[in-house]
Amino acid sequence: MKDNMLSYSGGIIGLIVLILDLIVIFEVMNSNRAISGKLGWSLLVFFFPIVGLILYFLFSNRHEHNSRYEPII
């Protein structure tokens, strides 16, 4: 039973990372950043999903660039 649960954990974690990546990309595209900033953050999150998420949430200055609306997370 335990082996069966562990075989699905990678799929669940991958799904969570995919959802968070889509939220970040949507938030970046709707921000008031320059095109180069949007492209840079989107490519970082696309090519390095987990590291990109961590860097985005730590260093992106979300409050300043998302002044038009409330951030999703």
mmCIF file of the N, C-alpha and C atoms, coordinates in Angstrom:
data_MODEL
# 
_entry.id   MODEL 
# 
loop_
_atom_site.group_PDB 
_atom_site.id 
_atom_site.type_symbol 
_atom_site.label_atom_id 
_atom_site.label_alt_id 
_atom_site.label_comp_id 
_atom_site.label_asym_id 
_atom_site.label_entity_id 
_atom_site.label_seq_id 
_atom_site.pdbx_PDB_ins_code 
_atom_site.Cartn_x 
_atom_site.Cartn_y 
_atom_site.Cartn_z 
_atom_site.occupancy 
_atom_site.B_iso_or_equiv 
_atom_site.pdbx_formal_charge 
_atom_site.auth_seq_id 
_atom_site.auth_comp_id 
_atom_site.auth_asym_id 
_atom_site.auth_atom_id 
_atom_site.pdbx_PDB_model_num 
ATOM 1   N N  . MET A 1 1  ? 0.831  -1.195 0.000   1.00 0.00 ? 1  MET A N  1 
ATOM 2   C CA . MET A 1 1  ? 0.000  0.000  0.000   1.00 0.00 ? 1  MET A CA 1 
ATOM 3   C C  . MET A 1 1  ? 0.871  1.253  0.000   1.00 0.00 ? 1  MET A C  1 
ATOM 4   N N  . LYS A 1 2  ? 1.921  1.267  0.833   1.00 0.00 ? 2  LYS A N  1 
ATOM 5   C CA . LYS A 1 2  ? 2.780  2.448  0.923   1.00 0.00 ? 2  LYS A CA 1 
ATOM 6   C C  . LYS A 1 2  ? 3.538  2.674  -0.380  1.00 0.00 ? 2  LYS A C  1 
ATOM 7   N N  . ASP A 1 3  ? 4.000  1.611  -1.032  1.00 0.00 ? 3  ASP A N  1 
ATOM 8   C CA . ASP A 1 3  ? 4.703  1.740  -2.304  1.00 0.00 ? 3  ASP A CA 1 
ATOM 9   C C  . ASP A 1 3  ? 3.792  2.331  -3.375  1.00 0.00 ? 3  ASP A C  1 
ATOM 10  N N  . ASN A 1 4  ? 2.530  1.975  -3.348  1.00 0.00 ? 4  ASN A N  1 
ATOM 11  C CA . ASN A 1 4  ? 1.574  2.487  -4.320  1.00 0.00 ? 4  ASN A CA 1 
ATOM 12  C C  . ASN A 1 4  ? 1.367  3.990  -4.124  1.00 0.00 ? 4  ASN A C  1 
ATOM 13  N N  . MET A 1 5  ? 1.305  4.463  -2.881  1.00 0.00 ? 5  MET A N  1 
ATOM 14  C CA . MET A 1 5  ? 1.131  5.885  -2.608  1.00 0.00 ? 5  MET A CA 1 
ATOM 15  C C  . MET A 1 5  ? 2.357  6.670  -3.041  1.00 0.00 ? 5  MET A C  1 
ATOM 16  N N  . LEU A 1 6  ? 3.543  6.135  -2.818  1.00 0.00 ? 6  LEU A N  1 
ATOM 17  C CA . LEU A 1 6  ? 4.758  6.840  -3.189  1.00 0.00 ? 6  LEU A CA 1 
ATOM 18  C C  . LEU A 1 6  ? 4.917  6.955  -4.700  1.00 0.00 ? 6  LEU A C  1 
ATOM 19  N N  . SER A 1 7  ? 4.370  6.034  -5.454  1.00 0.00 ? 7  SER A N  1 
ATOM 20  C CA . SER A 1 7  ? 4.494  6.102  -6.905  1.00 0.00 ? 7  SER A CA 1 
ATOM 21  C C  . SER A 1 7  ? 3.684  7.259  -7.486  1.00 0.00 ? 7  SER A C  1 
ATOM 22  N N  . TYR A 1 8  ? 2.648  7.723  -6.800  1.00 0.00 ? 8  TYR A N  1 
ATOM 23  C CA . TYR A 1 8  ? 1.838  8.843  -7.277  1.00 0.00 ? 8  TYR A CA 1 
ATOM 24  C C  . TYR A 1 8  ? 2.310  10.188 -6.754  1.00 0.00 ? 8  TYR A C  1 
ATOM 25  N N  . SER A 1 9  ? 3.197  10.214 -5.789  1.00 0.00 ? 9  SER A N  1 
ATOM 26  C CA . SER A 1 9  ? 3.596  11.487 -5.178  1.00 0.00 ? 9  SER A CA 1 
ATOM 27  C C  . SER A 1 9  ? 4.330  12.388 -6.159  1.00 0.00 ? 9  SER A C  1 
ATOM 28  N N  . GLY A 1 10 ? 5.112  11.828 -7.072  1.00 0.00 ? 10 GLY A N  1 
ATOM 29  C CA . GLY A 1 10 ? 5.793  12.639 -8.076  1.00 0.00 ? 10 GLY A CA 1 
ATOM 30  C C  . GLY A 1 10 ? 4.818  13.316 -9.012  1.00 0.00 ? 10 GLY A C  1 
ATOM 31  N N  . GLY A 1 11 ? 3.753  12.650 -9.354  1.00 0.00 ? 11 GLY A N  1 
ATOM 32  C CA . GLY A 1 11 ? 2.735  13.237 -10.222 1.00 0.00 ? 11 GLY A CA 1 
ATOM 33  C C  . GLY A 1 11 ? 1.990  14.362 -9.538  1.00 0.00 ? 11 GLY A C  1 
ATOM 34  N N  . ILE A 1 12 ? 1.701  14.205 -8.273  1.00 0.00 ? 12 ILE A N  1 
ATOM 35  C CA . ILE A 1 12 ? 0.991  15.231 -7.515  1.00 0.00 ? 12 ILE A CA 1 
ATOM 36  C C  . ILE A 1 12 ? 1.881  16.456 -7.333  1.00 0.00 ? 12 ILE A C  1 
ATOM 37  N N  . ILE A 1 13 ? 3.136  16.230 -6.992  1.00 0.00 ? 13 ILE A N  1 
ATOM 38  C CA . ILE A 1 13 ? 4.071  17.345 -6.822  1.00 0.00 ? 13 ILE A CA 1 
ATOM 39  C C  . ILE A 1 13 ? 4.278  18.061 -8.156  1.00 0.00 ? 13 ILE A C  1 
ATOM 40  N N  . GLY A 1 14 ? 4.403  17.311 -9.230  1.00 0.00 ? 14 GLY A N  1 
ATOM 41  C CA . GLY A 1 14 ? 4.545  17.908 -10.553 1.00 0.00 ? 14 GLY A CA 1 
ATOM 42  C C  . GLY A 1 14 ? 3.342  18.742 -10.943 1.00 0.00 ? 14 GLY A C  1 
ATOM 43  N N  . LEU A 1 15 ? 2.151  18.266 -10.609 1.00 0.00 ? 15 LEU A N  1 
ATOM 44  C CA . LEU A 1 15 ? 0.932  19.017 -10.896 1.00 0.00 ? 15 LEU A CA 1 
ATOM 45  C C  . LEU A 1 15 ? 0.891  20.323 -10.104 1.00 0.00 ? 15 LEU A C  1 
ATOM 46  N N  . ILE A 1 16 ? 1.306  20.280 -8.852  1.00 0.00 ? 16 ILE A N  1 
ATOM 47  C CA . ILE A 1 16 ? 1.337  21.492 -8.022  1.00 0.00 ? 16 ILE A CA 1 
ATOM 48  C C  . ILE A 1 16 ? 2.339  22.493 -8.593  1.00 0.00 ? 16 ILE A C  1 
ATOM 49  N N  . VAL A 1 17 ? 3.509  22.027 -8.994  1.00 0.00 ? 17 VAL A N  1 
ATOM 50  C CA . VAL A 1 17 ? 4.514  22.915 -9.587  1.00 0.00 ? 17 VAL A CA 1 
ATOM 51  C C  . VAL A 1 17 ? 4.001  23.507 -10.895 1.00 0.00 ? 17 VAL A C  1 
ATOM 52  N N  . LEU A 1 18 ? 3.331  22.710 -11.713 1.00 0.00 ? 18 LEU A N  1 
ATOM 53  C CA . LEU A 1 18 ? 2.767  23.204 -12.971 1.00 0.00 ? 18 LEU A CA 1 
ATOM 54  C C  . LEU A 1 18 ? 1.734  24.300 -12.717 1.00 0.00 ? 18 LEU A C  1 
ATOM 55  N N  . ILE A 1 19 ? 0.853  24.095 -11.752 1.00 0.00 ? 19 ILE A N  1 
ATOM 56  C CA . ILE A 1 19 ? -0.162 25.099 -11.430 1.00 0.00 ? 19 ILE A CA 1 
ATOM 57  C C  . ILE A 1 19 ? 0.493  26.378 -10.933 1.00 0.00 ? 19 ILE A C  1 
ATOM 58  N N  . LEU A 1 20 ? 1.481  26.269 -10.066 1.00 0.00 ? 20 LEU A N  1 
ATOM 59  C CA . LEU A 1 20 ? 2.174  27.460 -9.573  1.00 0.00 ? 20 LEU A CA 1 
ATOM 60  C C  . LEU A 1 20 ? 2.920  28.170 -10.699 1.00 0.00 ? 20 LEU A C  1 
ATOM 61  N N  . ASP A 1 21 ? 3.513  27.415 -11.620 1.00 0.00 ? 21 ASP A N  1 
ATOM 62  C CA . ASP A 1 21 ? 4.186  28.028 -12.766 1.00 0.00 ? 21 ASP A CA 1 
ATOM 63  C C  . ASP A 1 21 ? 3.202  28.814 -13.627 1.00 0.00 ? 21 ASP A C  1 
ATOM 64  N N  . LEU A 1 22 ? 2.046  28.246 -13.877 1.00 0.00 ? 22 LEU A N  1 
ATOM 65  C CA . LEU A 1 22 ? 1.044  28.951 -14.676 1.00 0.00 ? 22 LEU A CA 1 
ATOM 66  C C  . LEU A 1 22 ? 0.559  30.213 -13.983 1.00 0.00 ? 22 LEU A C  1 
ATOM 67  N N  . ILE A 1 23 ? 0.394  30.168 -12.668 1.00 0.00 ? 23 ILE A N  1 
ATOM 68  C CA . ILE A 1 23 ? -0.013 31.358 -11.913 1.00 0.00 ? 23 ILE A CA 1 
ATOM 69  C C  . ILE A 1 23 ? 1.049  32.443 -12.031 1.00 0.00 ? 23 ILE A C  1 
ATOM 70  N N  . VAL A 1 24 ? 2.314  32.067 -11.885 1.00 0.00 ? 24 VAL A N  1 
ATOM 71  C CA . VAL A 1 24 ? 3.403  33.048 -11.971 1.00 0.00 ? 24 VAL A CA 1 
ATOM 72  C C  . VAL A 1 24 ? 3.466  33.649 -13.374 1.00 0.00 ? 24 VAL A C  1 
ATOM 73  N N  . ILE A 1 25 ? 3.383  32.824 -14.410 1.00 0.00 ? 25 ILE A N  1 
ATOM 74  C CA . ILE A 1 25 ? 3.457  33.349 -15.776 1.00 0.00 ? 25 ILE A CA 1 
ATOM 75  C C  . ILE A 1 25 ? 2.273  34.270 -16.055 1.00 0.00 ? 25 ILE A C  1 
ATOM 76  N N  . PHE A 1 26 ? 1.090  33.910 -15.604 1.00 0.00 ? 26 PHE A N  1 
ATOM 77  C CA . PHE A 1 26 ? -0.089 34.767 -15.774 1.00 0.00 ? 26 PHE A CA 1 
ATOM 78  C C  . PHE A 1 26 ? 0.108  36.092 -15.036 1.00 0.00 ? 26 PHE A C  1 
ATOM 79  N N  . GLU A 1 27 ? 0.636  36.034 -13.835 1.00 0.00 ? 27 GLU A N  1 
ATOM 80  C CA . GLU A 1 27 ? 0.873  37.245 -13.046 1.00 0.00 ? 27 GLU A CA 1 
ATOM 81  C C  . GLU A 1 27 ? 1.929  38.135 -13.704 1.00 0.00 ? 27 GLU A C  1 
ATOM 82  N N  . VAL A 1 28 ? 2.985  37.538 -14.246 1.00 0.00 ? 28 VAL A N  1 
ATOM 83  C CA . VAL A 1 28 ? 4.033  38.307 -14.918 1.00 0.00 ? 28 VAL A CA 1 
ATOM 84  C C  . VAL A 1 28 ? 3.475  38.971 -16.175 1.00 0.00 ? 28 VAL A C  1 
ATOM 85  N N  . MET A 1 29 ? 2.700  38.240 -16.959 1.00 0.00 ? 29 MET A N  1 
ATOM 86  C CA . MET A 1 29 ? 2.162  38.806 -18.191 1.00 0.00 ? 29 MET A CA 1 
ATOM 87  C C  . MET A 1 29 ? 1.164  39.939 -17.927 1.00 0.00 ? 29 MET A C  1 
ATOM 88  N N  . ASN A 1 30 ? 0.499  39.918 -16.800 1.00 0.00 ? 30 ASN A N  1 
ATOM 89  C CA . ASN A 1 30 ? -0.453 40.982 -16.467 1.00 0.00 ? 30 ASN A CA 1 
ATOM 90  C C  . ASN A 1 30 ? 0.171  42.111 -15.663 1.00 0.00 ? 30 ASN A C  1 
ATOM 91  N N  . SER A 1 31 ? 1.449  42.056 -15.406 1.00 0.00 ? 31 SER A N  1 
ATOM 92  C CA . SER A 1 31 ? 2.100  43.101 -14.625 1.00 0.00 ? 31 SER A CA 1 
ATOM 93  C C  . SER A 1 31 ? 2.462  44.282 -15.520 1.00 0.00 ? 31 SER A C  1 
ATOM 94  N N  . ASN A 1 32 ? 2.926  45.346 -14.899 1.00 0.00 ? 32 ASN A N  1 
ATOM 95  C CA . ASN A 1 32 ? 3.318  46.535 -15.656 1.00 0.00 ? 32 ASN A CA 1 
ATOM 96  C C  . ASN A 1 32 ? 4.832  46.582 -15.864 1.00 0.00 ? 32 ASN A C  1 
ATOM 97  N N  . ARG A 1 33 ? 5.464  45.438 -15.991 1.00 0.00 ? 33 ARG A N  1 
ATOM 98  C CA . ARG A 1 33 ? 6.897  45.348 -16.261 1.00 0.00 ? 33 ARG A CA 1 
ATOM 99  C C  . ARG A 1 33 ? 7.178  45.661 -17.728 1.00 0.00 ? 33 ARG A C  1 
ATOM 100 N N  . ALA A 1 34 ? 8.440  45.943 -18.019 1.00 0.00 ? 34 ALA A N  1 
ATOM 101 C CA . ALA A 1 34 ? 8.870  46.086 -19.411 1.00 0.00 ? 34 ALA A CA 1 
ATOM 102 C C  . ALA A 1 34 ? 8.802  44.716 -20.086 1.00 0.00 ? 34 ALA A C  1 
ATOM 103 N N  . ILE A 1 35 ? 8.743  44.726 -21.393 1.00 0.00 ? 35 ILE A N  1 
ATOM 104 C CA . ILE A 1 35 ? 8.659  43.471 -22.147 1.00 0.00 ? 35 ILE A CA 1 
ATOM 105 C C  . ILE A 1 35 ? 9.848  42.568 -21.845 1.00 0.00 ? 35 ILE A C  1 
ATOM 106 N N  . SER A 1 36 ? 11.031 43.152 -21.719 1.00 0.00 ? 36 SER A N  1 
ATOM 107 C CA . SER A 1 36 ? 12.213 42.329 -21.428 1.00 0.00 ? 36 SER A CA 1 
ATOM 108 C C  . SER A 1 36 ? 12.104 41.682 -20.054 1.00 0.00 ? 36 SER A C  1 
ATOM 109 N N  . GLY A 1 37 ? 11.540 42.381 -19.082 1.00 0.00 ? 37 GLY A N  1 
ATOM 110 C CA . GLY A 1 37 ? 11.340 41.801 -17.757 1.00 0.00 ? 37 GLY A CA 1 
ATOM 111 C C  . GLY A 1 37 ? 10.324 40.672 -17.772 1.00 0.00 ? 37 GLY A C  1 
ATOM 112 N N  . LYS A 1 38 ? 9.247  40.873 -18.519 1.00 0.00 ? 38 LYS A N  1 
ATOM 113 C CA . LYS A 1 38 ? 8.234  39.818 -18.648 1.00 0.00 ? 38 LYS A CA 1 
ATOM 114 C C  . LYS A 1 38 ? 8.830  38.578 -19.303 1.00 0.00 ? 38 LYS A C  1 
ATOM 115 N N  . LEU A 1 39 ? 9.590  38.811 -20.369 1.00 0.00 ? 39 LEU A N  1 
ATOM 116 C CA . LEU A 1 39 ? 10.193 37.688 -21.082 1.00 0.00 ? 39 LEU A CA 1 
ATOM 117 C C  . LEU A 1 39 ? 11.208 36.965 -20.205 1.00 0.00 ? 39 LEU A C  1 
ATOM 118 N N  . GLY A 1 40 ? 12.021 37.722 -19.486 1.00 0.00 ? 40 GLY A N  1 
ATOM 119 C CA . GLY A 1 40 ? 13.032 37.115 -18.623 1.00 0.00 ? 40 GLY A CA 1 
ATOM 120 C C  . GLY A 1 40 ? 12.430 36.262 -17.525 1.00 0.00 ? 40 GLY A C  1 
ATOM 121 N N  . TRP A 1 41 ? 11.446 36.789 -16.803 1.00 0.00 ? 41 TRP A N  1 
ATOM 122 C CA . TRP A 1 41 ? 10.822 36.021 -15.733 1.00 0.00 ? 41 TRP A CA 1 
ATOM 123 C C  . TRP A 1 41 ? 10.081 34.808 -16.285 1.00 0.00 ? 41 TRP A C  1 
ATOM 124 N N  . SER A 1 42 ? 9.399  34.997 -17.415 1.00 0.00 ? 42 SER A N  1 
ATOM 125 C CA . SER A 1 42 ? 8.654  33.870 -17.993 1.00 0.00 ? 42 SER A CA 1 
ATOM 126 C C  . SER A 1 42 ? 9.589  32.753 -18.440 1.00 0.00 ? 42 SER A C  1 
ATOM 127 N N  . LEU A 1 43 ? 10.694 33.105 -19.080 1.00 0.00 ? 43 LEU A N  1 
ATOM 128 C CA . LEU A 1 43 ? 11.646 32.080 -19.514 1.00 0.00 ? 43 LEU A CA 1 
ATOM 129 C C  . LEU A 1 43 ? 12.315 31.394 -18.330 1.00 0.00 ? 43 LEU A C  1 
ATOM 130 N N  . LEU A 1 44 ? 12.632 32.158 -17.304 1.00 0.00 ? 44 LEU A N  1 
ATOM 131 C CA . LEU A 1 44 ? 13.238 31.557 -16.111 1.00 0.00 ? 44 LEU A CA 1 
ATOM 132 C C  . LEU A 1 44 ? 12.308 30.531 -15.480 1.00 0.00 ? 44 LEU A C  1 
ATOM 133 N N  . VAL A 1 45 ? 11.039 30.884 -15.339 1.00 0.00 ? 45 VAL A N  1 
ATOM 134 C CA . VAL A 1 45 ? 10.071 29.962 -14.737 1.00 0.00 ? 45 VAL A CA 1 
ATOM 135 C C  . VAL A 1 45 ? 9.797  28.787 -15.672 1.00 0.00 ? 45 VAL A C  1 
ATOM 136 N N  . PHE A 1 46 ? 9.816  29.021 -16.986 1.00 0.00 ? 46 PHE A N  1 
ATOM 137 C CA . PHE A 1 46 ? 9.548  27.946 -17.934 1.00 0.00 ? 46 PHE A CA 1 
ATOM 138 C C  . PHE A 1 46 ? 10.678 26.920 -17.963 1.00 0.00 ? 46 PHE A C  1 
ATOM 139 N N  . PHE A 1 47 ? 11.935 27.380 -18.027 1.00 0.00 ? 47 PHE A N  1 
ATOM 140 C CA . PHE A 1 47 ? 13.059 26.463 -18.155 1.00 0.00 ? 47 PHE A CA 1 
ATOM 141 C C  . PHE A 1 47 ? 13.530 25.875 -16.825 1.00 0.00 ? 47 PHE A C  1 
ATOM 142 N N  . PHE A 1 48 ? 13.345 26.597 -15.730 1.00 0.00 ? 48 PHE A N  1 
ATOM 143 C CA . PHE A 1 48 ? 13.744 26.126 -14.406 1.00 0.00 ? 48 PHE A CA 1 
ATOM 144 C C  . PHE A 1 48 ? 12.551 26.295 -13.456 1.00 0.00 ? 48 PHE A C  1 
ATOM 145 N N  . PRO A 1 49 ? 11.564 25.401 -13.515 1.00 0.00 ? 49 PRO A N  1 
ATOM 146 C CA . PRO A 1 49 ? 10.300 25.622 -12.811 1.00 0.00 ? 49 PRO A CA 1 
ATOM 147 C C  . PRO A 1 49 ? 10.434 25.843 -11.307 1.00 0.00 ? 49 PRO A C  1 
ATOM 148 N N  . ILE A 1 50 ? 11.134 24.996 -10.608 1.00 0.00 ? 50 ILE A N  1 
ATOM 149 C CA . ILE A 1 50 ? 11.192 25.115 -9.151  1.00 0.00 ? 50 ILE A CA 1 
ATOM 150 C C  . ILE A 1 50 ? 12.103 26.264 -8.742  1.00 0.00 ? 50 ILE A C  1 
ATOM 151 N N  . VAL A 1 51 ? 13.279 26.331 -9.330  1.00 0.00 ? 51 VAL A N  1 
ATOM 152 C CA . VAL A 1 51 ? 14.217 27.418 -9.016  1.00 0.00 ? 51 VAL A CA 1 
ATOM 153 C C  . VAL A 1 51 ? 13.618 28.757 -9.453  1.00 0.00 ? 51 VAL A C  1 
ATOM 154 N N  . GLY A 1 52 ? 12.967 28.787 -10.613 1.00 0.00 ? 52 GLY A N  1 
ATOM 155 C CA . GLY A 1 52 ? 12.342 30.011 -11.096 1.00 0.00 ? 52 GLY A CA 1 
ATOM 156 C C  . GLY A 1 52 ? 11.243 30.508 -10.176 1.00 0.00 ? 52 GLY A C  1 
ATOM 157 N N  . LEU A 1 53 ? 10.441 29.585 -9.648  1.00 0.00 ? 53 LEU A N  1 
ATOM 158 C CA . LEU A 1 53 ? 9.392  29.970 -8.697  1.00 0.00 ? 53 LEU A CA 1 
ATOM 159 C C  . LEU A 1 53 ? 9.996  30.588 -7.442  1.00 0.00 ? 53 LEU A C  1 
ATOM 160 N N  . ILE A 1 54 ? 11.016 29.943 -6.924  1.00 0.00 ? 54 ILE A N  1 
ATOM 161 C CA . ILE A 1 54 ? 11.650 30.443 -5.700  1.00 0.00 ? 54 ILE A CA 1 
ATOM 162 C C  . ILE A 1 54 ? 12.254 31.820 -5.943  1.00 0.00 ? 54 ILE A C  1 
ATOM 163 N N  . LEU A 1 55 ? 12.976 31.980 -7.046  1.00 0.00 ? 55 LEU A N  1 
ATOM 164 C CA . LEU A 1 55 ? 13.584 33.275 -7.352  1.00 0.00 ? 55 LEU A CA 1 
ATOM 165 C C  . LEU A 1 55 ? 12.528 34.349 -7.587  1.00 0.00 ? 55 LEU A C  1 
ATOM 166 N N  . TYR A 1 56 ? 11.452 33.989 -8.265  1.00 0.00 ? 56 TYR A N  1 
ATOM 167 C CA . TYR A 1 56 ? 10.382 34.963 -8.520  1.00 0.00 ? 56 TYR A CA 1 
ATOM 168 C C  . TYR A 1 56 ? 9.767  35.449 -7.214  1.00 0.00 ? 56 TYR A C  1 
ATOM 169 N N  . PHE A 1 57 ? 9.427  34.527 -6.336  1.00 0.00 ? 57 PHE A N  1 
ATOM 170 C CA . PHE A 1 57 ? 8.780  34.937 -5.092  1.00 0.00 ? 57 PHE A CA 1 
ATOM 171 C C  . PHE A 1 57 ? 9.732  35.676 -4.159  1.00 0.00 ? 57 PHE A C  1 
ATOM 172 N N  . LEU A 1 58 ? 11.039 35.457 -4.280  1.00 0.00 ? 58 LEU A N  1 
ATOM 173 C CA . LEU A 1 58 ? 11.996 36.146 -3.418  1.00 0.00 ? 58 LEU A CA 1 
ATOM 174 C C  . LEU A 1 58 ? 12.447 37.493 -3.979  1.00 0.00 ? 58 LEU A C  1 
ATOM 175 N N  . PHE A 1 59 ? 12.666 37.594 -5.296  1.00 0.00 ? 59 PHE A N  1 
ATOM 176 C CA . PHE A 1 59 ? 13.357 38.761 -5.853  1.00 0.00 ? 59 PHE A CA 1 
ATOM 177 C C  . PHE A 1 59 ? 12.580 39.563 -6.890  1.00 0.00 ? 59 PHE A C  1 
ATOM 178 N N  . SER A 1 60 ? 11.330 39.277 -7.148  1.00 0.00 ? 60 SER A N  1 
ATOM 179 C CA . SER A 1 60 ? 10.659 39.921 -8.272  1.00 0.00 ? 60 SER A CA 1 
ATOM 180 C C  . SER A 1 60 ? 10.034 41.272 -7.938  1.00 0.00 ? 60 SER A C  1 
ATOM 181 N N  . ASN A 1 61 ? 9.973  41.664 -6.674  1.00 0.00 ? 61 ASN A N  1 
ATOM 182 C CA . ASN A 1 61 ? 9.353  42.930 -6.285  1.00 0.00 ? 61 ASN A CA 1 
ATOM 183 C C  . ASN A 1 61 ? 7.920  42.990 -6.810  1.00 0.00 ? 61 ASN A C  1 
ATOM 184 N N  . ARG A 1 62 ? 7.132  41.995 -6.460  1.00 0.00 ? 62 ARG A N  1 
ATOM 185 C CA . ARG A 1 62 ? 5.778  41.822 -6.971  1.00 0.00 ? 62 ARG A CA 1 
ATOM 186 C C  . ARG A 1 62 ? 4.868  42.990 -6.625  1.00 0.00 ? 62 ARG A C  1 
ATOM 187 N N  . HIS A 1 63 ? 5.019  43.548 -5.455  1.00 0.00 ? 63 HIS A N  1 
ATOM 188 C CA . HIS A 1 63 ? 4.110  44.620 -5.026  1.00 0.00 ? 63 HIS A CA 1 
ATOM 189 C C  . HIS A 1 63 ? 4.216  45.836 -5.941  1.00 0.00 ? 63 HIS A C  1 
ATOM 190 N N  . GLU A 1 64 ? 5.417  46.183 -6.339  1.00 0.00 ? 64 GLU A N  1 
ATOM 191 C CA . GLU A 1 64 ? 5.621  47.360 -7.187  1.00 0.00 ? 64 GLU A CA 1 
ATOM 192 C C  . GLU A 1 64 ? 5.093  47.142 -8.605  1.00 0.00 ? 64 GLU A C  1 
ATOM 193 N N  . HIS A 1 65 ? 5.281  45.958 -9.149  1.00 0.00 ? 65 HIS A N  1 
ATOM 194 C CA . HIS A 1 65 ? 4.922  45.707 -10.537 1.00 0.00 ? 65 HIS A CA 1 
ATOM 195 C C  . HIS A 1 65 ? 3.491  45.242 -10.719 1.00 0.00 ? 65 HIS A C  1 
ATOM 196 N N  . ASN A 1 66 ? 2.825  44.874 -9.674  1.00 0.00 ? 66 ASN A N  1 
ATOM 197 C CA . ASN A 1 66 ? 1.430  44.412 -9.779  1.00 0.00 ? 66 ASN A CA 1 
ATOM 198 C C  . ASN A 1 66 ? 0.506  45.401 -9.089  1.00 0.00 ? 66 ASN A C  1 
ATOM 199 N N  . SER A 1 67 ? 0.737  46.683 -9.290  1.00 0.00 ? 67 SER A N  1 
ATOM 200 C CA . SER A 1 67 ? -0.050 47.694 -8.603  1.00 0.00 ? 67 SER A CA 1 
ATOM 201 C C  . SER A 1 67 ? -1.464 47.822 -9.156  1.00 0.00 ? 67 SER A C  1 
ATOM 202 N N  . ARG A 1 68 ? -1.724 47.273 -10.343 1.00 0.00 ? 68 ARG A N  1 
ATOM 203 C CA . ARG A 1 68 ? -3.044 47.384 -10.934 1.00 0.00 ? 68 ARG A CA 1 
ATOM 204 C C  . ARG A 1 68 ? -4.072 46.459 -10.290 1.00 0.00 ? 68 ARG A C  1 
ATOM 205 N N  . TYR A 1 69 ? -3.617 45.367 -9.719  1.00 0.00 ? 69 TYR A N  1 
ATOM 206 C CA . TYR A 1 69 ? -4.541 44.400 -9.143  1.00 0.00 ? 69 TYR A CA 1 
ATOM 207 C C  . TYR A 1 69 ? -3.852 43.694 -7.986  1.00 0.00 ? 69 TYR A C  1 
ATOM 208 N N  . GLU A 1 70 ? -4.629 42.958 -7.228  1.00 0.00 ? 70 GLU A N  1 
ATOM 209 C CA . GLU A 1 70 ? -4.090 42.189 -6.111  1.00 0.00 ? 70 GLU A CA 1 
ATOM 210 C C  . GLU A 1 70 ? -3.414 40.928 -6.643  1.00 0.00 ? 70 GLU A C  1 
ATOM 211 N N  . PRO A 1 71 ? -2.227 40.572 -6.141  1.00 0.00 ? 71 PRO A N  1 
ATOM 212 C CA . PRO A 1 71 ? -1.581 39.337 -6.585  1.00 0.00 ? 71 PRO A CA 1 
ATOM 213 C C  . PRO A 1 71 ? -2.431 38.116 -6.246  1.00 0.00 ? 71 PRO A C  1 
ATOM 214 N N  . ILE A 1 72 ? -2.316 37.076 -7.061  1.00 0.00 ? 72 ILE A N  1 
ATOM 215 C CA . ILE A 1 72 ? -3.101 35.854 -6.861  1.00 0.00 ? 72 ILE A CA 1 
ATOM 216 C C  . ILE A 1 72 ? -2.705 35.161 -5.568  1.00 0.00 ? 72 ILE A C  1 
ATOM 217 N N  . ILE A 1 73 ? -1.409 35.067 -5.317  1.00 0.00 ? 73 ILE A N  1 
ATOM 218 C CA . ILE A 1 73 ? -0.936 34.400 -4.106  1.00 0.00 ? 73 ILE A CA 1 
ATOM 219 C C  . ILE A 1 73 ? -0.283 35.415 -3.201  1.00 0.00 ? 73 ILE A C  1 
# 
